[in-house]
Structures are given as C-alpha cells and as structure tokens.
Amino acid sequence: MEQLKPCPFCNGEANTYVQGYANRVKIEVGCKVCGFWFTDFAIEGSSFNMLKESEDKLIARWNRRAGNTDKS
C-alpha cells in the first residue's frame, strides 16, 4: 500500500477506514484534523482484490497533487 501524504488543505495526518454495512463496505481516506474525506463503496460479495483495488485508487486520489503528471 502506498504511504498517505498529509492533507492537501491543512497538512494534517491522513488515515484510511474500512467499515462494513449490511450489504456493502465503505472505504474512506481522509484527514483526521479538518475532516476532508474521499469515500467509495464496494458491494457485498466483492472479492478481497476488488476491495484492495478500491482502497488503492482512493489512496492514489488522495496523494495526487497539482502538478503531478500521474493520472491514477
């Protein structure tokens, strides 16, 4: 897993959360200080690989900054 960069807005510490619900899993990446978050959902029955891919994509979005050439 890619290391999370600090928050692009307040430079606060970032974290990931995975929460299970009745028929889906919520994956979040965000700032513990200012409360800015990216969220994605996976449907129940998704494979572990699909969940991991969703988390990896959210982390890549979080880490992307202006001027980055990587469009992940």
N, CA, C and O atoms as a MOPAC input file, in Angstrom:
PM7 MOZYME 1SCF
protein

 N      0.83000 1    -1.16500 1     0.00000 1
 C      0.00000 1     0.00000 1     0.00000 1
 C      0.88600 1     1.24300 1     0.00000 1
 O      1.90100 1     1.30500 1     0.69300 1
 N      0.48100 1     2.21600 1    -0.78400 1
 C      1.19400 1     3.48200 1    -0.87500 1
 C      1.03400 1     4.28200 1     0.42300 1
 O     -0.03700 1     4.27600 1     1.02900 1
 N      2.08600 1     4.95800 1     0.84000 1
 C      2.06000 1     5.78700 1     2.03500 1
 C      1.16500 1     7.00800 1     1.79700 1
 O      1.25700 1     7.63600 1     0.74200 1
 N      0.30500 1     7.35300 1     2.75600 1
 C     -0.56100 1     8.52600 1     2.62600 1
 C      0.22600 1     9.81500 1     2.83900 1
 O      1.02000 1     9.93100 1     3.77300 1
 N     -0.01000 1    10.77200 1     1.96100 1
 C      0.55900 1    12.10200 1     2.14300 1
 C     -0.29800 1    12.86300 1     3.15100 1
 O     -1.44900 1    12.49200 1     3.38300 1
 N      0.24400 1    13.92200 1     3.75300 1
 C     -0.57000 1    14.75300 1     4.63900 1
 C     -1.71600 1    15.41300 1     3.85800 1
 O     -1.70500 1    15.44300 1     2.62700 1
 N     -2.68200 1    15.92900 1     4.58000 1
 C     -3.84000 1    16.59000 1     3.97400 1
 C     -3.38800 1    17.74200 1     3.07300 1
 O     -2.53500 1    18.53900 1     3.46300 1
 N     -3.96500 1    17.83000 1     1.85700 1
 C     -3.58600 1    18.91700 1     0.95000 1
 C     -4.13300 1    20.27900 1     1.39400 1
 O     -3.70900 1    21.31200 1     0.87400 1
 N     -5.06500 1    20.29000 1     2.34600 1
 C     -5.67800 1    21.53800 1     2.77800 1
 C     -5.09800 1    22.08000 1     4.08400 1
 O     -4.86700 1    23.28200 1     4.21100 1
 N     -4.86300 1    21.19100 1     5.05800 1
 C     -4.39500 1    21.67100 1     6.36800 1
 C     -3.07400 1    21.04100 1     6.79000 1
 O     -2.52800 1    21.38500 1     7.83900 1
 N     -2.55300 1    20.11300 1     5.97300 1
 C     -1.31100 1    19.39200 1     6.26000 1
 C     -1.45800 1    18.44800 1     7.46200 1
 O     -0.46100 1    18.02400 1     8.04500 1
 N     -2.69700 1    18.12300 1     7.82700 1
 C     -2.94900 1    17.21600 1     8.94000 1
 C     -2.69100 1    15.76100 1     8.57800 1
 O     -2.48000 1    15.42300 1     7.41300 1
 N     -2.71200 1    14.91500 1     9.58700 1
 C     -2.47400 1    13.48100 1     9.40800 1
 C     -3.66900 1    12.82500 1     8.70200 1
 O     -4.82300 1    13.08200 1     9.04400 1
 N     -3.37500 1    11.98800 1     7.72600 1
 C     -4.40300 1    11.27700 1     6.97400 1
 C     -4.49600 1     9.82600 1     7.44600 1
 O     -3.55300 1     9.28200 1     8.02100 1
 N     -5.65200 1     9.21300 1     7.18900 1
 C     -5.86800 1     7.83500 1     7.60100 1
 C     -6.86100 1     7.17300 1     6.65900 1
 O     -7.58100 1     7.85000 1     5.92600 1
 N     -6.89500 1     5.83800 1     6.68400 1
 C     -7.89300 1     5.09200 1     5.92100 1
 C     -8.81700 1     4.36300 1     6.89700 1
 O     -8.39500 1     3.94200 1     7.97500 1
 N    -10.07000 1     4.22400 1     6.50600 1
 C    -11.05700 1     3.48600 1     7.29600 1
 C    -11.84000 1     2.57300 1     6.36900 1
 O    -12.18100 1     2.95900 1     5.25100 1
 N    -12.12100 1     1.37800 1     6.82600 1
 C    -12.97500 1     0.43900 1     6.10400 1
 C    -14.06300 1     0.02400 1     7.07600 1
 O    -13.78000 1    -0.48700 1     8.16000 1
 N    -15.33100 1     0.25000 1     6.67600 1
 C    -16.46800 1    -0.06800 1     7.53500 1
 C    -17.42600 1    -0.97500 1     6.78600 1
 O    -17.76400 1    -0.71700 1     5.63100 1
 N    -17.86200 1    -2.03500 1     7.44600 1
 C    -18.81500 1    -2.94900 1     6.84400 1
 C    -20.24100 1    -2.59800 1     7.22100 1
 O    -20.51900 1    -2.23400 1     8.36400 1
 N    -21.13300 1    -2.70800 1     6.26900 1
 C    -22.56600 1    -2.49200 1     6.47300 1
 C    -23.31200 1    -3.73400 1     6.02000 1
 O    -22.69000 1    -4.72500 1     5.63600 1
 N    -24.62400 1    -3.69400 1     6.06100 1
 C    -25.43400 1    -4.87100 1     5.74900 1
 C    -25.11600 1    -5.46200 1     4.37700 1
 O    -24.97700 1    -6.67800 1     4.25000 1
 N    -25.00000 1    -4.62400 1     3.35400 1
 C    -24.79200 1    -5.16400 1     2.01200 1
 C    -23.67200 1    -4.45800 1     1.24600 1
 O    -23.57000 1    -4.59000 1     0.02600 1
 N    -22.83800 1    -3.71400 1     1.96100 1
 C    -21.74100 1    -3.01700 1     1.27600 1
 C    -20.61300 1    -2.73100 1     2.26400 1
 O    -20.76800 1    -2.87600 1     3.47700 1
 N    -19.48600 1    -2.32600 1     1.71300 1
 C    -18.33600 1    -1.91700 1     2.50700 1
 C    -18.00000 1    -0.48800 1     2.10500 1
 O    -17.89800 1    -0.18000 1     0.91800 1
 N    -17.82900 1     0.38100 1     3.09400 1
 C    -17.45000 1     1.77200 1     2.83100 1
 C    -15.95500 1     1.91100 1     3.09600 1
 O    -15.45700 1     1.52000 1     4.15100 1
 N    -15.25000 1     2.47700 1     2.11700 1
 C    -13.81900 1     2.70100 1     2.22100 1
 C    -13.60100 1     4.21200 1     2.17900 1
 O    -14.08200 1     4.88600 1     1.26700 1
 N    -12.87900 1     4.74100 1     3.16400 1
 C    -12.63500 1     6.17600 1     3.23300 1
 C    -11.15400 1     6.46200 1     3.40900 1
 O    -10.43700 1     5.72100 1     4.08200 1
 N    -10.71100 1     7.54100 1     2.79700 1
 C     -9.36700 1     8.07000 1     3.00100 1
 C     -9.55100 1     9.54500 1     3.29300 1
 O    -10.21400 1    10.25300 1     2.53500 1
 N     -8.96300 1    10.01600 1     4.39400 1
 C     -9.16400 1    11.42100 1     4.70500 1
 C     -8.32300 1    11.93700 1     5.84600 1
 O     -7.44800 1    11.25400 1     6.37700 1
 N     -8.62700 1    13.18800 1     6.20600 1
 C     -7.86300 1    13.92900 1     7.20200 1
 C     -8.52300 1    13.84700 1     8.56900 1
 O     -9.72200 1    14.08400 1     8.71000 1
 N     -7.72400 1    13.50600 1     9.57500 1
 C     -8.21200 1    13.43400 1    10.94900 1
 C     -8.38700 1    14.82400 1    11.55400 1
 O     -9.09100 1    14.97900 1    12.55200 1
 N     -7.75400 1    15.83900 1    10.95900 1
 C     -7.77000 1    17.18700 1    11.52400 1
 C     -8.93200 1    18.01300 1    10.97800 1
 O     -9.78400 1    18.45700 1    11.74800 1
 N     -8.98000 1    18.22700 1     9.65500 1
 C    -10.01200 1    19.09900 1     9.08200 1
 C    -11.25700 1    18.34700 1     8.62000 1
 O    -12.28600 1    18.96900 1     8.35700 1
 N    -11.18200 1    17.02100 1     8.51700 1
 C    -12.35500 1    16.22400 1     8.18200 1
 C    -12.66200 1    16.08300 1     6.70400 1
 O    -13.77000 1    15.67700 1     6.35400 1
 N    -11.71900 1    16.40400 1     5.81900 1
 C    -11.93700 1    16.21500 1     4.38300 1
 C    -11.71400 1    14.74600 1     4.03800 1
 O    -10.69600 1    14.16900 1     4.42300 1
 N    -12.66700 1    14.12700 1     3.30800 1
 C    -12.61600 1    12.68900 1     3.01700 1
 C    -12.95700 1    12.37800 1     1.57400 1
 O    -13.75800 1    13.07600 1     0.95200 1
 N    -12.34300 1    11.32200 1     1.04000 1
 C    -12.77600 1    10.64400 1    -0.18000 1
 C    -13.44100 1     9.35200 1     0.27400 1
 O    -12.94000 1     8.68000 1     1.17600 1
 N    -14.56900 1     8.99800 1    -0.34600 1
 C    -15.29900 1     7.80100 1     0.03700 1
 C    -15.63200 1     6.97700 1    -1.19200 1
 O    -15.91600 1     7.52200 1    -2.25800 1
 N    -15.59600 1     5.65600 1    -1.03700 1
 C    -16.00400 1     4.73100 1    -2.08700 1
 C    -16.74200 1     3.58000 1    -1.42200 1
 O    -16.54200 1     3.31200 1    -0.23700 1
 N    -17.58400 1     2.90600 1    -2.17000 1
 C    -18.33800 1     1.76700 1    -1.65500 1
 C    -18.08800 1     0.54700 1    -2.51400 1
 O    -17.90500 1     0.65700 1    -3.72700 1
 N    -18.08000 1    -0.59700 1    -1.89500 1
 C    -17.99600 1    -1.87700 1    -2.60600 1
 C    -19.20700 1    -2.70700 1    -2.19200 1
 O    -19.62400 1    -2.67300 1    -1.03400 1
 N    -19.75700 1    -3.43600 1    -3.12500 1
 C    -20.95200 1    -4.24300 1    -2.86800 1
 C    -20.56200 1    -5.53900 1    -2.16800 1
 O    -19.49900 1    -6.10600 1    -2.42200 1
 N    -21.43400 1    -5.98900 1    -1.28900 1
 C    -21.20900 1    -7.25700 1    -0.58800 1
 C    -20.93900 1    -8.35800 1    -1.60900 1
 O    -21.56100 1    -8.41100 1    -2.67000 1
 N    -20.02000 1    -9.21500 1    -1.27200 1
 C    -19.65200 1   -10.31200 1    -2.15700 1
 C    -18.47000 1    -9.97400 1    -3.04800 1
 O    -17.96100 1   -10.83000 1    -3.77100 1
 N    -18.03000 1    -8.70500 1    -2.99100 1
 C    -16.84000 1    -8.32400 1    -3.75600 1
 C    -15.64700 1    -9.09400 1    -3.21700 1
 O    -15.56300 1    -9.38500 1    -2.02400 1
 N    -14.74900 1    -9.41000 1    -4.09400 1
 C    -13.56300 1   -10.13700 1    -3.66400 1
 C    -12.62800 1    -9.19800 1    -2.89200 1
 O    -12.72200 1    -7.97400 1    -2.99000 1
 N    -11.73700 1    -9.80600 1    -2.13300 1
 C    -10.74100 1    -9.01000 1    -1.40400 1
 C     -9.93600 1    -8.15800 1    -2.37500 1
 O     -9.60900 1    -7.01200 1    -2.06600 1
 N     -9.61000 1    -8.70700 1    -3.55300 1
 C     -8.82800 1    -7.96400 1    -4.54300 1
 C     -9.56300 1    -6.71300 1    -5.00100 1
 O     -8.94000 1    -5.67000 1    -5.20100 1
 N    -10.88900 1    -6.80100 1    -5.17200 1
 C    -11.66800 1    -5.63400 1    -5.58100 1
 C    -11.66900 1    -4.57600 1    -4.48600 1
 O    -11.56300 1    -3.38400 1    -4.77500 1
 N    -11.78800 1    -5.00200 1    -3.23500 1
 C    -11.74900 1    -4.05700 1    -2.12000 1
 C    -10.39100 1    -3.37700 1    -2.04400 1
 O    -10.30900 1    -2.16500 1    -1.84600 1
 N     -9.32700 1    -4.15600 1    -2.20200 1
 C     -7.97100 1    -3.62300 1    -2.16000 1
 C     -7.74400 1    -2.63300 1    -3.29900 1
 O     -7.11200 1    -1.59500 1    -3.10200 1
 N     -8.25900 1    -2.94900 1    -4.49100 1
 C     -8.13200 1    -2.04300 1    -5.63400 1
 C     -8.85700 1    -0.72600 1    -5.35400 1
 O     -8.34200 1     0.34200 1    -5.68200 1
 N    -10.03700 1    -0.79000 1    -4.75800 1
 C    -10.78200 1     0.42600 1    -4.41800 1
 C    -10.00300 1     1.26900 1    -3.42200 1
 O     -9.91600 1     2.48900 1    -3.56800 1
 N     -9.43600 1     0.62100 1    -2.40700 1
 C     -8.64700 1     1.34500 1    -1.41400 1
 C     -7.40300 1     1.95900 1    -2.05600 1
 O     -7.06600 1     3.10900 1    -1.77300 1
 N     -6.72600 1     1.21200 1    -2.90700 1
 C     -5.52000 1     1.71800 1    -3.57600 1
 C     -5.85100 1     2.92200 1    -4.46100 1
 O     -5.07800 1     3.87800 1    -4.51500 1
 N     -6.99800 1     2.88300 1    -5.15800 1
 C     -7.40100 1     4.00400 1    -6.01500 1
 C     -7.70400 1     5.24400 1    -5.18200 1
 O     -7.34300 1     6.35500 1    -5.57000 1
 N     -8.36300 1     5.06300 1    -4.04600 1
 C     -8.64200 1     6.20000 1    -3.17200 1
 C     -7.35300 1     6.81700 1    -2.63400 1
 O     -7.22600 1     8.03900 1    -2.56400 1
 N     -6.40600 1     5.97500 1    -2.25900 1
 C     -5.12300 1     6.47500 1    -1.76000 1
 C     -4.39100 1     7.25000 1    -2.86200 1
 O     -3.80500 1     8.30000 1    -2.59900 1
 N     -4.42700 1     6.73600 1    -4.08200 1
 C     -3.78800 1     7.43500 1    -5.20400 1
 C     -4.46100 1     8.78900 1    -5.44200 1
 O     -3.78100 1     9.78000 1    -5.70500 1
 N     -5.80000 1     8.83400 1    -5.35000 1
 C     -6.50300 1    10.11700 1    -5.49000 1
 C     -6.10600 1    11.07700 1    -4.37800 1
 O     -5.87200 1    12.26000 1    -4.62600 1
 N     -6.03000 1    10.56900 1    -3.15800 1
 C     -5.65800 1    11.40500 1    -2.02400 1
 C     -4.25100 1    11.98500 1    -2.19800 1
 O     -4.01500 1    13.15900 1    -1.91400 1
 N     -3.33700 1    11.16100 1    -2.66200 1
 C     -1.94300 1    11.56600 1    -2.78500 1
 C     -1.65900 1    12.43600 1    -4.00100 1
 O     -0.59700 1    13.05300 1    -4.08500 1
 N     -2.59000 1    12.49400 1    -4.93900 1
 C     -2.38400 1    13.28700 1    -6.14600 1
 C     -2.42600 1    14.77500 1    -5.80100 1
 O     -3.31400 1    15.22400 1    -5.07700 1
 N     -1.48000 1    15.52000 1    -6.31100 1
 C     -1.37800 1    16.95300 1    -6.05800 1
 C     -1.26900 1    17.70900 1    -7.37700 1
 O     -0.88700 1    17.13600 1    -8.39700 1
 N     -1.60300 1    18.98600 1    -7.35500 1
 C     -1.45900 1    19.81800 1    -8.54500 1
 C     -0.02800 1    19.71400 1    -9.04100 1
 O      0.92400 1    19.76900 1    -8.26200 1
 N      0.10300 1    19.56500 1   -10.32900 1
 C      1.44200 1    19.44700 1   -10.91200 1
 C      1.89200 1    18.00800 1   -11.09900 1
 O      2.85900 1    17.75700 1   -11.81800 1
 N      1.19600 1    17.03500 1   -10.45100 1
 C      1.53600 1    15.62400 1   -10.66800 1
 C      1.18200 1    15.25300 1   -12.09900 1
 O      0.14600 1    15.67200 1   -12.61600 1
 N      2.02600 1    14.47900 1   -12.72900 1
 C      1.72500 1    14.00800 1   -14.07700 1
 C      1.02200 1    12.66600 1   -14.05700 1
 O      0.45800 1    12.25800 1   -15.07200 1
 N      1.03900 1    11.96400 1   -12.92500 1
 C      0.39600 1    10.65900 1   -12.79500 1
 C     -1.10200 1    10.84900 1   -12.67900 1
 O     -1.56000 1    11.52200 1   -11.75600 1
 N     -1.87900 1    10.27900 1   -13.58600 1
 C     -3.33900 1    10.43700 1   -13.60900 1
 C     -4.05400 1     9.24500 1   -12.98700 1
 O     -5.20300 1     8.98900 1   -13.34800 1
 N     -3.44200 1     8.51100 1   -12.08100 1
 C     -4.01900 1     7.32000 1   -11.45000 1
 C     -5.34300 1     7.63200 1   -10.81400 1
 O     -5.97400 1     6.74700 1   -10.23600 1

